[in-house]
Amino acid sequence: MIIAALAVVVTVVLVLLPWRIHLRLQGRGEPNGAWALAGAVKTGPVLITGVAARGVPARAEAALFGRTLWSSEEKDEDTEDDEARAKKHIERARGGYSRVERFFDPVELVAFALGERRRVQLESVEADLDYSFADVILTGKLLGALYALNGALPEQVVIRQRASWDSEDRAEIAATGKIRVWPGLLLVDTVVFVIRHVKLRRREPPPAGEASPS
C-alpha cells in the first residue's frame, strides 16, 4: 500500500508538476584569437556542465547529487584547422537534418516545437555583455541595435551592455536564466505528435523487369 501511494506521488510529480531549470553561460574572446566558453544546466539534484576553449579539447559532464555519472571529452584535433573542423560540424548537422526529415515533415516539427511553449515557460534571462571591435563604427551599430532589441524583448529578458572604444576585437558575456518545464506533459505531447506525424517507410517498388518475390 505504501509503495503504491509512493508510486502515485512520484507519477504526479513527474507528470503534473513543473521543474525549474537554471542556466548559466560565460564566455570570453581576446584580441589574440584566444577564447573560452563554459555553461551549466541544473535542475534539482542534476547538474550538466560543459567547457571549451581554443586549443583545448571540449569537455562535458553530468552529475547527480554531486556524483559524476557521465563525462565526455572531445578528441584532440590540433592537426585540423578551423575551416576543416567547421566543415565537419556542418556535415554532421546536415546528416542529422536528413535523418529527421526521413521521419517527420520539418514544417510540422517546427510548428509542434513552437506550440510547446505552453509546456516551457521562460521565467527570467539576464545577460551582461562587454565588447569592443577594431572597427568603432561596428561597435556603435551593435550598441544601438542591442538597445533597440532590449526595448522590444519581454520583461523577463534583460540585456546589460558595456561597449568599449579601444579599437580591438574583444568580447565577454555572462548570462543566467530560469526556465519552468512540465516534462511529463511535454513527453505526452511528444508521443502523440510522433504517433500522428511519423512517416511510415514505404517499400520501394522493384526495378522494371525484375519480378517481385512471391
Rosetta constraint file for C-alpha pairs under 8 A:
AtomPair CA 1 CA 5 HARMONIC 6.23 0.50
AtomPair CA 2 CA 6 HARMONIC 6.10 0.50
AtomPair CA 3 CA 7 HARMONIC 6.10 0.50
AtomPair CA 4 CA 8 HARMONIC 6.30 0.50
AtomPair CA 5 CA 9 HARMONIC 6.32 0.50
AtomPair CA 6 CA 10 HARMONIC 6.19 0.50
AtomPair CA 7 CA 11 HARMONIC 6.10 0.50
AtomPair CA 8 CA 12 HARMONIC 6.20 0.50
AtomPair CA 9 CA 13 HARMONIC 6.23 0.50
AtomPair CA 10 CA 14 HARMONIC 6.16 0.50
AtomPair CA 11 CA 15 HARMONIC 5.94 0.50
AtomPair CA 12 CA 16 HARMONIC 5.32 0.50
AtomPair CA 12 CA 17 HARMONIC 6.76 0.50
AtomPair CA 13 CA 17 HARMONIC 5.02 0.50
AtomPair CA 13 CA 18 HARMONIC 7.84 0.50
AtomPair CA 14 CA 18 HARMONIC 7.93 0.50
AtomPair CA 14 CA 182 HARMONIC 7.98 0.50
AtomPair CA 14 CA 183 HARMONIC 6.83 0.50
AtomPair CA 14 CA 184 HARMONIC 5.48 0.50
AtomPair CA 15 CA 182 HARMONIC 6.99 0.50
AtomPair CA 15 CA 183 HARMONIC 6.59 0.50
AtomPair CA 15 CA 184 HARMONIC 3.73 0.50
AtomPair CA 15 CA 185 HARMONIC 5.75 0.50
AtomPair CA 16 CA 182 HARMONIC 6.81 0.50
AtomPair CA 16 CA 184 HARMONIC 6.58 0.50
AtomPair CA 16 CA 185 HARMONIC 6.90 0.50
AtomPair CA 17 CA 182 HARMONIC 6.34 0.50
AtomPair CA 18 CA 180 HARMONIC 6.11 0.50
AtomPair CA 18 CA 181 HARMONIC 5.20 0.50
AtomPair CA 18 CA 182 HARMONIC 4.38 0.50
AtomPair CA 18 CA 183 HARMONIC 7.08 0.50
AtomPair CA 19 CA 43 HARMONIC 7.02 0.50
AtomPair CA 19 CA 44 HARMONIC 8.00 0.50
AtomPair CA 19 CA 180 HARMONIC 5.60 0.50
AtomPair CA 19 CA 181 HARMONIC 5.15 0.50
AtomPair CA 19 CA 182 HARMONIC 6.19 0.50
AtomPair CA 19 CA 183 HARMONIC 7.32 0.50
AtomPair CA 20 CA 43 HARMONIC 6.05 0.50
AtomPair CA 20 CA 44 HARMONIC 7.78 0.50
AtomPair CA 20 CA 178 HARMONIC 6.77 0.50
AtomPair CA 20 CA 179 HARMONIC 5.69 0.50
AtomPair CA 20 CA 180 HARMONIC 4.51 0.50
AtomPair CA 20 CA 181 HARMONIC 6.34 0.50
AtomPair CA 21 CA 41 HARMONIC 6.85 0.50
AtomPair CA 21 CA 42 HARMONIC 5.70 0.50
AtomPair CA 21 CA 43 HARMONIC 4.72 0.50
AtomPair CA 21 CA 44 HARMONIC 7.97 0.50
AtomPair CA 21 CA 178 HARMONIC 5.64 0.50
AtomPair CA 21 CA 179 HARMONIC 5.05 0.50
AtomPair CA 21 CA 180 HARMONIC 6.17 0.50
AtomPair CA 21 CA 181 HARMONIC 7.43 0.50
AtomPair CA 22 CA 41 HARMONIC 5.73 0.50
AtomPair CA 22 CA 42 HARMONIC 5.09 0.50
AtomPair CA 22 CA 43 HARMONIC 6.35 0.50
AtomPair CA 22 CA 176 HARMONIC 7.47 0.50
AtomPair CA 22 CA 177 HARMONIC 5.84 0.50
AtomPair CA 22 CA 178 HARMONIC 4.73 0.50
AtomPair CA 22 CA 179 HARMONIC 6.60 0.50
AtomPair CA 23 CA 39 HARMONIC 7.55 0.50
AtomPair CA 23 CA 40 HARMONIC 5.84 0.50
AtomPair CA 23 CA 41 HARMONIC 4.77 0.50
AtomPair CA 23 CA 42 HARMONIC 6.61 0.50
AtomPair CA 23 CA 176 HARMONIC 5.44 0.50
AtomPair CA 23 CA 177 HARMONIC 4.88 0.50
AtomPair CA 23 CA 178 HARMONIC 6.18 0.50
AtomPair CA 24 CA 39 HARMONIC 5.45 0.50
AtomPair CA 24 CA 40 HARMONIC 5.18 0.50
AtomPair CA 24 CA 41 HARMONIC 6.63 0.50
AtomPair CA 24 CA 174 HARMONIC 7.69 0.50
AtomPair CA 24 CA 175 HARMONIC 5.75 0.50
AtomPair CA 24 CA 176 HARMONIC 4.45 0.50
AtomPair CA 24 CA 177 HARMONIC 6.50 0.50
AtomPair CA 25 CA 37 HARMONIC 7.58 0.50
AtomPair CA 25 CA 38 HARMONIC 5.89 0.50
AtomPair CA 25 CA 39 HARMONIC 4.34 0.50
AtomPair CA 25 CA 40 HARMONIC 6.63 0.50
AtomPair CA 25 CA 173 HARMONIC 7.63 0.50
AtomPair CA 25 CA 174 HARMONIC 5.78 0.50
AtomPair CA 25 CA 175 HARMONIC 5.10 0.50
AtomPair CA 25 CA 176 HARMONIC 6.39 0.50
AtomPair CA 26 CA 37 HARMONIC 5.83 0.50
AtomPair CA 26 CA 38 HARMONIC 5.31 0.50
AtomPair CA 26 CA 39 HARMONIC 6.30 0.50
AtomPair CA 26 CA 172 HARMONIC 7.67 0.50
AtomPair CA 26 CA 173 HARMONIC 5.56 0.50
AtomPair CA 26 CA 174 HARMONIC 4.50 0.50
AtomPair CA 26 CA 175 HARMONIC 6.43 0.50
AtomPair CA 27 CA 35 HARMONIC 7.45 0.50
AtomPair CA 27 CA 36 HARMONIC 5.59 0.50
AtomPair CA 27 CA 37 HARMONIC 4.24 0.50
AtomPair CA 27 CA 38 HARMONIC 6.29 0.50
AtomPair CA 27 CA 172 HARMONIC 5.64 0.50
AtomPair CA 27 CA 173 HARMONIC 5.19 0.50
AtomPair CA 27 CA 174 HARMONIC 6.64 0.50
AtomPair CA 28 CA 35 HARMONIC 5.50 0.50
AtomPair CA 28 CA 36 HARMONIC 5.44 0.50
AtomPair CA 28 CA 37 HARMONIC 6.58 0.50
AtomPair CA 28 CA 170 HARMONIC 7.82 0.50
AtomPair CA 28 CA 171 HARMONIC 5.75 0.50
AtomPair CA 28 CA 172 HARMONIC 4.29 0.50
AtomPair CA 28 CA 173 HARMONIC 6.44 0.50
AtomPair CA 29 CA 33 HARMONIC 6.78 0.50
AtomPair CA 29 CA 34 HARMONIC 5.88 0.50
AtomPair CA 29 CA 35 HARMONIC 4.22 0.50
AtomPair CA 29 CA 36 HARMONIC 6.65 0.50
AtomPair CA 29 CA 170 HARMONIC 5.52 0.50
AtomPair CA 29 CA 171 HARMONIC 5.17 0.50
AtomPair CA 29 CA 172 HARMONIC 6.32 0.50
AtomPair CA 30 CA 34 HARMONIC 5.30 0.50
AtomPair CA 30 CA 35 HARMONIC 6.16 0.50
AtomPair CA 30 CA 169 HARMONIC 6.94 0.50
AtomPair CA 30 CA 170 HARMONIC 4.99 0.50
AtomPair CA 30 CA 171 HARMONIC 6.92 0.50
AtomPair CA 31 CA 168 HARMONIC 6.19 0.50
AtomPair CA 31 CA 169 HARMONIC 5.04 0.50
AtomPair CA 31 CA 170 HARMONIC 5.41 0.50
AtomPair CA 34 CA 53 HARMONIC 7.64 0.50
AtomPair CA 34 CA 54 HARMONIC 5.87 0.50
AtomPair CA 35 CA 53 HARMONIC 5.58 0.50
AtomPair CA 35 CA 54 HARMONIC 5.62 0.50
AtomPair CA 36 CA 51 HARMONIC 7.62 0.50
AtomPair CA 36 CA 52 HARMONIC 5.79 0.50
AtomPair CA 36 CA 53 HARMONIC 4.08 0.50
AtomPair CA 36 CA 54 HARMONIC 6.56 0.50
AtomPair CA 37 CA 51 HARMONIC 5.74 0.50
AtomPair CA 37 CA 52 HARMONIC 5.24 0.50
AtomPair CA 37 CA 53 HARMONIC 6.11 0.50
AtomPair CA 38 CA 49 HARMONIC 7.57 0.50
AtomPair CA 38 CA 50 HARMONIC 5.68 0.50
AtomPair CA 38 CA 51 HARMONIC 4.30 0.50
AtomPair CA 38 CA 52 HARMONIC 6.39 0.50
AtomPair CA 39 CA 49 HARMONIC 5.74 0.50
AtomPair CA 39 CA 50 HARMONIC 5.37 0.50
AtomPair CA 39 CA 51 HARMONIC 6.53 0.50
AtomPair CA 40 CA 47 HARMONIC 7.09 0.50
AtomPair CA 40 CA 48 HARMONIC 5.58 0.50
AtomPair CA 40 CA 49 HARMONIC 4.29 0.50
AtomPair CA 40 CA 50 HARMONIC 6.42 0.50
AtomPair CA 41 CA 47 HARMONIC 5.82 0.50
AtomPair CA 41 CA 48 HARMONIC 5.12 0.50
AtomPair CA 41 CA 49 HARMONIC 6.43 0.50
AtomPair CA 42 CA 46 HARMONIC 5.69 0.50
AtomPair CA 42 CA 47 HARMONIC 4.47 0.50
AtomPair CA 42 CA 48 HARMONIC 6.35 0.50
AtomPair CA 43 CA 47 HARMONIC 6.68 0.50
AtomPair CA 45 CA 64 HARMONIC 5.49 0.50
AtomPair CA 45 CA 65 HARMONIC 5.01 0.50
AtomPair CA 45 CA 66 HARMONIC 7.71 0.50
AtomPair CA 46 CA 62 HARMONIC 7.33 0.50
AtomPair CA 46 CA 63 HARMONIC 5.86 0.50
AtomPair CA 46 CA 64 HARMONIC 4.76 0.50
AtomPair CA 46 CA 65 HARMONIC 6.66 0.50
AtomPair CA 47 CA 62 HARMONIC 5.75 0.50
AtomPair CA 47 CA 63 HARMONIC 5.21 0.50
AtomPair CA 47 CA 64 HARMONIC 6.49 0.50
AtomPair CA 47 CA 66 HARMONIC 7.87 0.50
AtomPair CA 48 CA 60 HARMONIC 7.38 0.50
AtomPair CA 48 CA 61 HARMONIC 5.70 0.50
AtomPair CA 48 CA 62 HARMONIC 4.38 0.50
AtomPair CA 48 CA 63 HARMONIC 6.40 0.50
AtomPair CA 49 CA 60 HARMONIC 5.64 0.50
AtomPair CA 49 CA 61 HARMONIC 5.32 0.50
AtomPair CA 49 CA 62 HARMONIC 6.50 0.50
AtomPair CA 50 CA 58 HARMONIC 7.45 0.50
AtomPair CA 50 CA 59 HARMONIC 5.60 0.50
AtomPair CA 50 CA 60 HARMONIC 4.16 0.50
AtomPair CA 50 CA 61 HARMONIC 6.35 0.50
AtomPair CA 51 CA 58 HARMONIC 5.79 0.50
AtomPair CA 51 CA 59 HARMONIC 5.46 0.50
AtomPair CA 51 CA 60 HARMONIC 6.54 0.50
AtomPair CA 52 CA 56 HARMONIC 6.74 0.50
AtomPair CA 52 CA 57 HARMONIC 6.66 0.50
AtomPair CA 52 CA 58 HARMONIC 4.34 0.50
AtomPair CA 52 CA 59 HARMONIC 6.51 0.50
AtomPair CA 53 CA 57 HARMONIC 7.30 0.50
AtomPair CA 53 CA 58 HARMONIC 6.90 0.50
AtomPair CA 55 CA 78 HARMONIC 6.87 0.50
AtomPair CA 56 CA 76 HARMONIC 7.50 0.50
AtomPair CA 57 CA 73 HARMONIC 6.46 0.50
AtomPair CA 57 CA 74 HARMONIC 5.20 0.50
AtomPair CA 57 CA 75 HARMONIC 6.26 0.50
AtomPair CA 57 CA 76 HARMONIC 5.57 0.50
AtomPair CA 57 CA 77 HARMONIC 7.68 0.50
AtomPair CA 58 CA 73 HARMONIC 5.78 0.50
AtomPair CA 58 CA 74 HARMONIC 5.23 0.50
AtomPair CA 59 CA 71 HARMONIC 7.37 0.50
AtomPair CA 59 CA 72 HARMONIC 5.68 0.50
AtomPair CA 59 CA 73 HARMONIC 4.35 0.50
AtomPair CA 59 CA 74 HARMONIC 6.28 0.50
AtomPair CA 60 CA 71 HARMONIC 5.62 0.50
AtomPair CA 60 CA 72 HARMONIC 5.27 0.50
AtomPair CA 60 CA 73 HARMONIC 6.50 0.50
AtomPair CA 61 CA 68 HARMONIC 7.13 0.50
AtomPair CA 61 CA 69 HARMONIC 7.77 0.50
AtomPair CA 61 CA 70 HARMONIC 5.68 0.50
AtomPair CA 61 CA 71 HARMONIC 4.19 0.50
AtomPair CA 61 CA 72 HARMONIC 6.41 0.50
AtomPair CA 62 CA 68 HARMONIC 5.93 0.50
AtomPair CA 62 CA 69 HARMONIC 5.73 0.50
AtomPair CA 62 CA 70 HARMONIC 5.19 0.50
AtomPair CA 62 CA 71 HARMONIC 6.32 0.50
AtomPair CA 63 CA 67 HARMONIC 5.10 0.50
AtomPair CA 63 CA 68 HARMONIC 4.17 0.50
AtomPair CA 63 CA 69 HARMONIC 5.24 0.50
AtomPair CA 63 CA 70 HARMONIC 7.01 0.50
AtomPair CA 64 CA 68 HARMONIC 6.50 0.50
AtomPair CA 64 CA 69 HARMONIC 6.74 0.50
AtomPair CA 80 CA 84 HARMONIC 6.10 0.50
AtomPair CA 80 CA 85 HARMONIC 6.37 0.50
AtomPair CA 81 CA 85 HARMONIC 6.32 0.50
AtomPair CA 82 CA 86 HARMONIC 6.03 0.50
AtomPair CA 83 CA 87 HARMONIC 6.13 0.50
AtomPair CA 84 CA 88 HARMONIC 6.24 0.50
AtomPair CA 85 CA 89 HARMONIC 6.42 0.50
AtomPair CA 86 CA 90 HARMONIC 6.21 0.50
AtomPair CA 87 CA 91 HARMONIC 6.23 0.50
AtomPair CA 88 CA 92 HARMONIC 6.32 0.50
AtomPair CA 89 CA 93 HARMONIC 6.23 0.50
AtomPair CA 90 CA 94 HARMONIC 6.21 0.50
AtomPair CA 91 CA 95 HARMONIC 6.13 0.50
AtomPair CA 92 CA 96 HARMONIC 6.19 0.50
AtomPair CA 93 CA 97 HARMONIC 6.19 0.50
AtomPair CA 94 CA 98 HARMONIC 6.16 0.50
AtomPair CA 95 CA 99 HARMONIC 6.31 0.50
AtomPair CA 96 CA 100 HARMONIC 6.33 0.50
AtomPair CA 97 CA 101 HARMONIC 6.06 0.50
AtomPair CA 98 CA 102 HARMONIC 6.35 0.50
AtomPair CA 99 CA 103 HARMONIC 7.25 0.50
AtomPair CA 100 CA 104 HARMONIC 6.06 0.50
AtomPair CA 100 CA 106 HARMONIC 7.91 0.50
AtomPair CA 101 CA 105 HARMONIC 6.12 0.50
AtomPair CA 101 CA 106 HARMONIC 6.32 0.50
AtomPair CA 102 CA 199 HARMONIC 7.13 0.50
AtomPair CA 103 CA 198 HARMONIC 5.35 0.50
AtomPair CA 103 CA 199 HARMONIC 4.63 0.50
AtomPair CA 103 CA 200 HARMONIC 7.24 0.50
AtomPair CA 104 CA 108 HARMONIC 7.43 0.50
AtomPair CA 104 CA 109 HARMONIC 6.70 0.50
AtomPair CA 104 CA 197 HARMONIC 6.50 0.50
AtomPair CA 104 CA 198 HARMONIC 5.48 0.50
AtomPair CA 104 CA 199 HARMONIC 5.92 0.50
AtomPair CA 105 CA 109 HARMONIC 6.19 0.50
AtomPair CA 105 CA 197 HARMONIC 7.74 0.50
AtomPair CA 106 CA 110 HARMONIC 6.19 0.50
AtomPair CA 107 CA 111 HARMONIC 6.20 0.50
AtomPair CA 108 CA 112 HARMONIC 6.10 0.50
AtomPair CA 109 CA 113 HARMONIC 6.26 0.50
AtomPair CA 110 CA 114 HARMONIC 6.21 0.50
AtomPair CA 111 CA 115 HARMONIC 6.11 0.50
AtomPair CA 112 CA 116 HARMONIC 6.30 0.50
AtomPair CA 112 CA 193 HARMONIC 7.76 0.50
AtomPair CA 113 CA 117 HARMONIC 7.34 0.50
AtomPair CA 116 CA 120 HARMONIC 6.60 0.50
AtomPair CA 116 CA 186 HARMONIC 7.35 0.50
AtomPair CA 117 CA 121 HARMONIC 6.34 0.50
AtomPair CA 119 CA 181 HARMONIC 5.79 0.50
AtomPair CA 119 CA 182 HARMONIC 5.40 0.50
AtomPair CA 119 CA 183 HARMONIC 7.73 0.50
AtomPair CA 119 CA 185 HARMONIC 7.10 0.50
AtomPair CA 119 CA 186 HARMONIC 6.13 0.50
AtomPair CA 120 CA 179 HARMONIC 6.93 0.50
AtomPair CA 120 CA 180 HARMONIC 5.83 0.50
AtomPair CA 120 CA 181 HARMONIC 4.63 0.50
AtomPair CA 120 CA 182 HARMONIC 6.73 0.50
AtomPair CA 121 CA 179 HARMONIC 5.78 0.50
AtomPair CA 121 CA 180 HARMONIC 5.12 0.50
AtomPair CA 121 CA 181 HARMONIC 6.45 0.50
AtomPair CA 122 CA 156 HARMONIC 7.39 0.50
AtomPair CA 122 CA 178 HARMONIC 6.51 0.50
AtomPair CA 122 CA 179 HARMONIC 4.71 0.50
AtomPair CA 122 CA 180 HARMONIC 6.40 0.50
AtomPair CA 123 CA 156 HARMONIC 6.14 0.50
AtomPair CA 123 CA 177 HARMONIC 7.53 0.50
AtomPair CA 123 CA 178 HARMONIC 5.35 0.50
AtomPair CA 123 CA 179 HARMONIC 5.42 0.50
AtomPair CA 123 CA 180 HARMONIC 6.77 0.50
AtomPair CA 124 CA 156 HARMONIC 4.56 0.50
AtomPair CA 124 CA 157 HARMONIC 5.81 0.50
AtomPair CA 124 CA 177 HARMONIC 5.35 0.50
AtomPair CA 124 CA 178 HARMONIC 5.27 0.50
AtomPair CA 124 CA 179 HARMONIC 7.20 0.50
AtomPair CA 125 CA 156 HARMONIC 6.16 0.50
AtomPair CA 125 CA 157 HARMONIC 4.70 0.50
AtomPair CA 125 CA 158 HARMONIC 6.20 0.50
AtomPair CA 125 CA 175 HARMONIC 7.20 0.50
AtomPair CA 125 CA 176 HARMONIC 5.77 0.50
AtomPair CA 125 CA 177 HARMONIC 4.19 0.50
AtomPair CA 125 CA 178 HARMONIC 6.59 0.50
AtomPair CA 126 CA 157 HARMONIC 6.02 0.50
AtomPair CA 126 CA 158 HARMONIC 4.88 0.50
AtomPair CA 126 CA 159 HARMONIC 5.97 0.50
AtomPair CA 126 CA 160 HARMONIC 7.80 0.50
AtomPair CA 126 CA 175 HARMONIC 5.54 0.50
AtomPair CA 126 CA 176 HARMONIC 5.43 0.50
AtomPair CA 126 CA 177 HARMONIC 6.34 0.50
AtomPair CA 127 CA 158 HARMONIC 6.38 0.50
AtomPair CA 127 CA 159 HARMONIC 4.88 0.50
AtomPair CA 127 CA 160 HARMONIC 6.11 0.50
AtomPair CA 127 CA 173 HARMONIC 7.00 0.50
AtomPair CA 127 CA 174 HARMONIC 5.75 0.50
AtomPair CA 127 CA 175 HARMONIC 4.13 0.50
AtomPair CA 127 CA 176 HARMONIC 6.55 0.50
AtomPair CA 128 CA 159 HARMONIC 6.07 0.50
AtomPair CA 128 CA 160 HARMONIC 4.78 0.50
AtomPair CA 128 CA 161 HARMONIC 5.68 0.50
AtomPair CA 128 CA 162 HARMONIC 7.96 0.50
AtomPair CA 128 CA 173 HARMONIC 5.69 0.50
AtomPair CA 128 CA 174 HARMONIC 5.27 0.50
AtomPair CA 128 CA 175 HARMONIC 6.24 0.50
AtomPair CA 129 CA 159 HARMONIC 7.54 0.50
AtomPair CA 129 CA 160 HARMONIC 6.18 0.50
AtomPair CA 129 CA 161 HARMONIC 4.54 0.50
AtomPair CA 129 CA 162 HARMONIC 6.12 0.50
AtomPair CA 129 CA 171 HARMONIC 7.40 0.50
AtomPair CA 129 CA 172 HARMONIC 5.85 0.50
AtomPair CA 129 CA 173 HARMONIC 4.75 0.50
AtomPair CA 129 CA 174 HARMONIC 6.81 0.50
AtomPair CA 130 CA 161 HARMONIC 5.86 0.50
AtomPair CA 130 CA 162 HARMONIC 4.79 0.50
AtomPair CA 130 CA 163 HARMONIC 5.88 0.50
AtomPair CA 130 CA 164 HARMONIC 7.46 0.50
AtomPair CA 130 CA 171 HARMONIC 5.64 0.50
AtomPair CA 130 CA 172 HARMONIC 5.06 0.50
AtomPair CA 130 CA 173 HARMONIC 6.47 0.50
AtomPair CA 131 CA 139 HARMONIC 7.90 0.50
AtomPair CA 131 CA 162 HARMONIC 6.67 0.50
AtomPair CA 131 CA 163 HARMONIC 5.29 0.50
AtomPair CA 131 CA 164 HARMONIC 6.10 0.50
AtomPair CA 131 CA 169 HARMONIC 7.68 0.50
AtomPair CA 131 CA 170 HARMONIC 5.49 0.50
AtomPair CA 131 CA 171 HARMONIC 4.09 0.50
AtomPair CA 131 CA 172 HARMONIC 6.18 0.50
AtomPair CA 132 CA 136 HARMONIC 7.59 0.50
AtomPair CA 132 CA 139 HARMONIC 5.94 0.50
AtomPair CA 132 CA 163 HARMONIC 5.88 0.50
AtomPair CA 132 CA 164 HARMONIC 4.97 0.50
AtomPair CA 132 CA 165 HARMONIC 6.04 0.50
AtomPair CA 132 CA 166 HARMONIC 6.53 0.50
AtomPair CA 132 CA 167 HARMONIC 6.67 0.50
AtomPair CA 132 CA 168 HARMONIC 6.05 0.50
AtomPair CA 132 CA 169 HARMONIC 5.64 0.50
AtomPair CA 132 CA 170 HARMONIC 5.34 0.50
AtomPair CA 132 CA 171 HARMONIC 6.43 0.50
AtomPair CA 133 CA 138 HARMONIC 6.78 0.50
AtomPair CA 133 CA 139 HARMONIC 5.73 0.50
AtomPair CA 133 CA 165 HARMONIC 7.49 0.50
AtomPair CA 133 CA 166 HARMONIC 7.50 0.50
AtomPair CA 133 CA 167 HARMONIC 5.49 0.50
AtomPair CA 133 CA 168 HARMONIC 4.86 0.50
AtomPair CA 133 CA 169 HARMONIC 4.16 0.50
AtomPair CA 133 CA 170 HARMONIC 6.36 0.50
AtomPair CA 134 CA 166 HARMONIC 7.41 0.50
AtomPair CA 134 CA 167 HARMONIC 3.88 0.50
AtomPair CA 134 CA 168 HARMONIC 4.13 0.50
AtomPair CA 134 CA 169 HARMONIC 5.35 0.50
AtomPair CA 135 CA 139 HARMONIC 6.69 0.50
AtomPair CA 135 CA 167 HARMONIC 6.30 0.50
AtomPair CA 135 CA 168 HARMONIC 7.76 0.50
AtomPair CA 136 CA 140 HARMONIC 6.30 0.50
AtomPair CA 136 CA 165 HARMONIC 6.35 0.50
AtomPair CA 136 CA 167 HARMONIC 6.16 0.50
AtomPair CA 137 CA 141 HARMONIC 6.26 0.50
AtomPair CA 138 CA 142 HARMONIC 6.17 0.50
AtomPair CA 139 CA 143 HARMONIC 6.11 0.50
AtomPair CA 139 CA 163 HARMONIC 7.01 0.50
AtomPair CA 139 CA 164 HARMONIC 7.89 0.50
AtomPair CA 139 CA 165 HARMONIC 7.51 0.50
AtomPair CA 140 CA 144 HARMONIC 6.29 0.50
AtomPair CA 141 CA 145 HARMONIC 6.11 0.50
AtomPair CA 142 CA 146 HARMONIC 6.03 0.50
AtomPair CA 143 CA 147 HARMONIC 6.34 0.50
AtomPair CA 143 CA 161 HARMONIC 7.84 0.50
AtomPair CA 143 CA 163 HARMONIC 6.76 0.50
AtomPair CA 144 CA 148 HARMONIC 6.26 0.50
AtomPair CA 145 CA 149 HARMONIC 6.07 0.50
AtomPair CA 146 CA 150 HARMONIC 5.92 0.50
AtomPair CA 146 CA 159 HARMONIC 7.89 0.50
AtomPair CA 147 CA 151 HARMONIC 6.54 0.50
AtomPair CA 148 CA 152 HARMONIC 6.67 0.50
AtomPair CA 149 CA 153 HARMONIC 6.27 0.50
AtomPair CA 150 CA 157 HARMONIC 7.91 0.50
AtomPair CA 150 CA 158 HARMONIC 6.77 0.50
AtomPair CA 150 CA 159 HARMONIC 6.17 0.50
AtomPair CA 153 CA 157 HARMONIC 6.25 0.50
AtomPair CA 153 CA 158 HARMONIC 7.87 0.50
AtomPair CA 182 CA 186 HARMONIC 6.05 0.50
AtomPair CA 183 CA 187 HARMONIC 6.01 0.50
AtomPair CA 184 CA 188 HARMONIC 6.33 0.50
AtomPair CA 185 CA 189 HARMONIC 6.19 0.50
AtomPair CA 186 CA 190 HARMONIC 6.14 0.50
AtomPair CA 187 CA 191 HARMONIC 6.21 0.50
AtomPair CA 188 CA 192 HARMONIC 6.28 0.50
AtomPair CA 189 CA 193 HARMONIC 6.13 0.50
AtomPair CA 190 CA 194 HARMONIC 6.14 0.50
AtomPair CA 191 CA 195 HARMONIC 6.22 0.50
AtomPair CA 192 CA 196 HARMONIC 6.21 0.50
AtomPair CA 193 CA 197 HARMONIC 5.87 0.50
AtomPair CA 193 CA 198 HARMONIC 7.78 0.50
AtomPair CA 194 CA 198 HARMONIC 5.19 0.50
AtomPair CA 206 CA 210 HARMONIC 6.21 0.50
AtomPair CA 206 CA 211 HARMONIC 7.23 0.50
AtomPair CA 206 CA 212 HARMONIC 6.34 0.50
